[in-house]
Amino acid sequence: MEQSSFGPTDASLAEVKRLGLAGFLDKQFAQPTTGYGTFPYLDGNSMVGCPAGSGSTCYRDNYTMFLLQHRFFQNAIAGPDQLRQRAAFALSQILVASGMEVNQPYGMAPYQHIMLNHAFGNFRDILNEVTLSPAMGDYLDMVNNDKPNPTRGTEPNENYAREVMQLFSIGVWKLNPDGSQQLDGHGAPIPAYDQEVVEGFAHALTGWTYPPRPGVASKWPNPRNYGARMVPFADRHDGGSKKLLDGKVLPAGQSPEQDLAAAVDSLFQHPNVGPFIGRQLIQHLTTSNPSPAYVGRVSAAFNDNGAGVRGDMKAVFRAILLDSEVRGDRKSEAGYGKLREPAVFAAGLVRTLGGRSDGGYLRSQTATMAQDVYAPASVFNYYPADYLVGGLQGPQFGIYNASTAFARANFVNALLAANGISADASVPASFGTKIEWGPWLTLAPDSGKLLDRINQLLFHGSMSEAMRGTIKQAVDAISVTDSYNRARTALYLAATSPQFQIQR
């Protein structure tokens, strides 16, 4: 449940025991999507969208990720489609579009719905929808990307063409199925593509602009609009031949739609996709340092779901979550596991402690921990995928430092306040953030039972004896009649401990 959801609850644990792991995944695959709702179109110029006299929250609600982030945390804590929510969040950190630039929720929500709606579909569909998304088109400059103009001396922008290969599909180097780099005769890694291929993709993806606004005739270029897929203009598309991956050449004279479909196919069919995307999904869900064999098994599932289908994301997530490496004994090894990233840490703790949240407090606190949901600082996500700590890969440690470590502890301290976090009067239907204290207060007089429960829910039975002894000593130093402070002390020490911070 720590790997396939935002955290275990009594109900979810009982369901896994009843259905078994495979049965639980099948039920999660069938769960309807809990989305983000719809946000109204508003002019991209905030001076137009929020003219003089607008309410004090107009800019916040329409030109920042504020309300979308609220809904993210609400879904993470209470959504019945837990695996979809967790999978979509992982995908959104691989195929990155950032609210730092696409700052309107009506634009970012449809982009994140791509991850939700296709999380259990086919990876080719994800690539296709991301490529046609006006939010991505805006973020990485594919929208209004015009054919070459010798008179003006202009060439197509290469930004999206480069990043869709480097970050969204195949990576920089040719890979073996187990994720290791292929080497040439001199022992050097082999590039997966060269500059000519980048240019080929850039030219193949010319001729797309924003969709027209409702009731307005389409023209080149259409004004900014995130309400639907981008639309093609054949006279703005480079009709020449283009070189794609592995020597494939697109013939001249094709339409924008034909060239885009061929470009997506070139990416999707590349042998790197399984190990490149599979390894990153593993790192987001289970462990930062998967063995080559584990990556190879996930890559094989991507290549063929057992019925001859490539890119089946259900098969990929089954392979990641049911693999012997994560269901077996390797979790006791020193290099196994992953640092809980801020959004998973915060939402998971509230969920596991029986709490509820409107998302407001979690939004601000995870931003303080350097994970401003849906607004990473760059296309490289919040942290580097290859970040090393102690000689091992630990991507999430890329945003872990003294400041964010204190922010985590301060978050837990405030969350465990007796009355929780108050509602925000400026947000309709806000109800704040609060955990359910009743069960914990019942257990508090008996430190042994209290720690048994914490061990079960927060550590899946793996709390060390040394840690248990330390927490028990602290709890027993508090009067047995002070149930609240006994429970609060135990939960604070457990949730801020390195043993809990690392998901194993």
N, C-alpha and C positions, 0 to 999 in steps of 0.2 A: 504493500500500500504506500510505502514511502517512495517507491520508484514509479508507480503507475498512477498516483494521485497526488494531491497536495497534502496528504497526511491521513493516517489511519483514524477511524472512529469505531466505536463499538459496533455500529450497524455494518460498516464496511468489512470489518474483521469477521463478523458472523457470516456475511455473504460469501466471502472468500472460502471460509471453511465449508459452507454448504455447497457451493458450486465447484470448488476446486479452482486452481489457477487458470487453466485453459477456459473453463466455463465462465469464470469471472470476466476474462478478456472478451469472450464472445458477447457477453451481455453488455459490456461497455462499448464495444464496436457498434452495437445496435441502438444505443441510447440516442435520442434526438439531440440536436445541437442546442446548447444554451448560448445564445448569441449576446450581442451588445445592444440590441435594439437599433433604431434608426436615429440619425441626427439630421436636422434640417439643413438644406443648402443655405449658405450665407456667403456673400461676396468675399473674395480673398482679401480685399482691402478692409482692415478693421475699422477704418474711419467711415467707410460706407456701411459695413455690417453693424457697427455699434456707434451710430451718430450721436451727437450731443443730445443729452437727455435720456440716453439708454440707461438701463438699470446698472447698478454697481458691479454685478456679476457677469455682464454681457461678454466682456473680453475673456474672462476666465473660462466661461462655459463654452465659448465658440471658437476661441483661438489658442487654446492650450489643450493638453491631453487630460485635464482635470476630471471631467465626468466619465470619460472612457476608462481611465484608470480606476475610478470607483467601481465601475461595472466589472472590470477584470478581477478585482479582489472579491467582489460579491460572488462571482461565478467560481472562483478558485476555492472559496470556503464552502459554499452551499450548492453548487451546481451538481446535478446527479451524473453528468457526463464527465467525470473526473479525469479519466484517461485522455479524452479528447482535449480538455482544457490544458492538461500538462503537456501533451504532444504538440498542440498548437503553439504554446509558449516557447517550447524548444525550437520549433520550426521558425518562429518569428525572430529568433536570435541567430539563425543561420542565413535566412533570406531577409536581410535587414532593410527596412525603410524606417526612418526616424521621425518622430514628432518634433524633433528639434528644427526640422525644415518643413515637413508637411504638418503644419501645426493646427489644422482644423480637424476636429473629431469626425466630421461628416466625411472627411477624406481618409483618415486613418482607420476608422471602423470597418469600411468595406475591405481594406487591405488585410486587416487581421481576420476578417471573416473568410478570406481565402484559406488561411491556415486552419481555421476551425472546420470549414466545410469540406476540405480536401485532405484533412489529416489522415483519414482512413481510406482515401481513394488511391489514385495513382500519382506518382511523383511527376510524371510528364504533365499532368493537368496542373499541378502546382506551378511548375516552371512556366507553362503557357499563360496561366492567369496572372502570375507575377509580372511577366513580360508585357502583358496588355494592360496592367493596372496603371491608371493615370497618377496614382500616388507614387508608384515606383518610377513612372516616366518623369515625374516632376523631380523626385529625389536624385535620380542618377542620369538625368538629362537625355532620356530617349524621346520624351515628348517634344514635338516640333523639330525633330532631328531631320534636317533637310538633306537632299542629295547634293553631291559636289557642285560647286558653282565656280568654274574657272575664271569668270569675269571678276568675281569678288575675291577669288583666291581662298574659298572656304571648303572645308572637308567635313564629313559627318563627325559628330561628337563620339568619342570612344569610351566614355565613362561606363555606361551600362554594359557594353560589349565586353569590357575587361572584367568588371566585377561579377557578371553572371558566370564567367568561367572561373575566375580566381576564388570566389567566395560561395557562389550559389549552386555549384554543380560538380566541377571536376578538380579544382585546386591547381596549383602551379606546376607540380611535378607528376610525371607518369607513375602510377601506383600499381603494385601487385594486389591481388584480391584480398590479402591480409592487411592492407594499408601501408605496408613498407614501400619505400621508394625503389623504383627500377633504376639500375645503374648502368652506365655505359662501360666500355672496355677499360676506361681509366678510373673506374670507381666513382664517377661523378653522377649526380642525379640527372635525369633526362627531362627537359622541359615538356610540359603537356601541350604547349602551343607557343607560337612566336608572334611577333608584331604584325606579320602579314595576316595571320588568322584574326587577330584583334580587329584589324581594319576590315577584313571580310565580314565579320559579324556586324560591325558598325554600319557598313554599307547595306547589309541585308536587312537591317532594322530601321531603315529610313522611311519617312513618309507617314508617320503616325502623329496625330494631334489629339487634344482633349475631345471628349464627346461634346456635341452641341448641347447647349442648355435647352430645357424644354420649351418648345414653341419658337425656337430660334433656328434659322437656316444654318446648316453646317458650312464652314469655310476654313481656309488655311490662313493663319492658325486660328483655331477656336480659342476663346478665352478659357482661363482655368476653370475646370469642372471635374469633380471626382465622382460624379454620380453614376458612371457606367464605364465600360471598357473604352480604351482609346479607339479612334476610328482612322482608317487609312485614306490617303490621297495618292492615287497612282502617279499623278504628275509631279509629286514631290519625292517619289521613290527612285532610287538608283536602279536603273534597269540593266546594268551591266552584269557580267559574271563576277562571282565572289568565291574566295577560298575559305572553306570552313575547316573543321577538325579532321586530322588524319588524312589530309590530301583531298577531301571531298570538295568539288567545285560546283557551285550553283550555276546553271546555265543562264545566259542573258535572256531578257524579255519576260521574266516572271513578275507576277503581281506582288504588292506588299504582303498580302496574306500568304501567298505561296512561299515567299522567301522567309517569312517569319516562322511558318510551320516547319520548313526545312532546317532553319537555325535551331529551333527547339529540339527537333529530332536529333540533330547532330550532337547536341549536348546530352540529351537523354540516353542515347545509345552508347555513349563513350564508356569504356570499361572502368574508368575512375569513379563513376558516380556512386556505385554501391559502397566501396570502402571509404570514400571521402565523406559522403553524407552519413553513412552508417556509423562511422567512428564518432562523429560529432553528436549524433543522437544518443549513442551510448554514454558519452561524457555528460550529457545533460540529464540523463535519467538514472544511470546506475553507477558507473565508476569512471574516474578520470584517466585511469591507466589500464585499459582493456588489453588483454593479451592479443597477439596477432591471430591466434586461432579463433578467438571470440569475434574479432572484426571480420575474419574470413567467413565465419558462419552467417553473420548478419549480411555480409556482402552477397553470399550465395542466395540468401532469401530474397534480397533485392533483385538479383538477376533472374530468379525463377521462383515463383511462389509455390511450386510443386505441380502447377497446372500449365506451365509454359508462359506465364504472364510476368513480364518485367515491370518493376517499379511499384508493386502492390504494397502499399504502406501498412496494411494489416499484417501481412507476412513479415515485414520488417520489424514492427513493434512486437509481434509474437516472438520473433527470434531474439530481440534484445531482452525481453522481460522473462522469457522462459529458459534462457540459455543456462547450461550447467554451471557456467562460471559465476553467475549471480544467484543461482538457486542452490549452489553447493557450498563447499567449505572454504573457498578462497577468501571469503569475507573476513576471515581471521588474519589474513596476511597484512603486513604493515603498509604495503602500497595500494591496498584496495580501498575503494570508496571515493567520495567527493565532498567538497565543502558545500554546504547548503547555500545556494545563492540567496540574496536578500529576500526576493519576492516569495520564493519557496519556503524559506525559513519563517518569515513573518506570517504568511497565510496559513502555512502548515501548523504553526504553533497554536494559532487561534482555533483552527479546525479541530486539532487533536485534543485541545483542552475543553472542547464542548462549547466554544464561543460563537459569537456572531459579530459581523461588522458590516457597516455600510461602505467600507473601503477607504474612507477619507483619511483616517489616521495611518493606515497601512501605506497608503500612497505617499504621504509625506515622509514617513519613517524610512521606507525602502529607498527613497531618493537620497536621504541623508546617508544611507549605507552604500551609495554610489550605484544604485540600480533604479533609475527613474523610468518606470515601466513604459515601454513603447517610445522612449525618447533617448536612446543611446547616443553618445557623443559623435559616433561615426558609423560608417557601414561595417566596420570591424567589430561591432557589438560593444557590450559594456567592458569586455575583457578579451584578451587574445586567446584564440582556441589552442595555441601551443605554449601557453605560459608555463614556465617551469618553477617548481618550488622544491628545494631539497633534492634536485636531480630528477624529480618525477613531474609528469604533467599534472597541472592543477589549475585549469583555466579560471575557475572562480576566485582563486587567490590573487588574480590580477587586480581585484578591487578590494582586497583585504589588507588593511593597514591599521595603524594605531587609532586613527580617527574613526574608521568604520567599525573597528572592533568595539570601541566605546559606544558607538551608536547602537550596535546590536544589544549590548548590555543595558543601555538606557531604555531601549524599546521594551525589553522584557520587564524591566522594573516598572515602567508606566503601565504596561498591559496588565500587570498583576495588582494594580491598585484596586482597592475594595469595590469602588463604584465604576471602574473602567474608564473609558474615554467618552466624554460627553458628545452629544449630537452637535452637528454644525448647523446653526440656525439659517445659514445662507443657502443650504442645500435642501431642496424639497424631499420629504420623507427620510431625512437623515435620522439615524438612531444610534450613532456612535459605535463603539467597539467595547465588547465586554465578554469575559469568559463566564462559564457557568460554575459558580463556586460550590453549589450544594453538595455534589458528590465528594469534593475534596475536603470540605469542612467535616463531613461525616467520618472520613478516614483519618483526619488529622490527629485525634487523640492517641492513636496507635501508630507510632512512627514506622513500625515494621510493615503494617498493611499499606500505609501511605506510600512507602518506598516500593513495595511490590507493584502497586498500581502504576507509579511513575515508570518503573522498570519495564512494565508490560507495554504501555502506550508510547513512551518516548524512546525506549532503547530496545524494543522487541526482545526483551529478556537478556540483553547483553551487558547491562551495567556491571562494571568491575566491582569486586569486593572492596577495594580501597576507596572507590568513589562512594559506594553505599555507606561505608563506615564513616566517612567524612561528613556526608549529608546527615546521617542519623545523629551524629554527635551534635551538629548544629541545631537540629530540630529538637532534640531532647533537652537542650539547654533552655528552651522556651517553655513556659508554664503549660501544662497539659490542658488547661482550661482556655488557652488562647489559640483556638483552632485556626483562625485566620492567619496569624503570623507563622504558625507552624507549617501550614500548607504553603503559604507564600514563600517562606524561606526554602523549603524543599524544592518547589517548582523553579524558583529563581536560580538556585545553584545547579539544578539539573539542566535547565534550558540554556544557561550561559556557559556550560562546560564544553571543553574541546570535544569530549566524547559525543555530545549531542550535535555540536556544530558540524561534525563530519558524519555524513550519511553513509552507513556501511551495511 
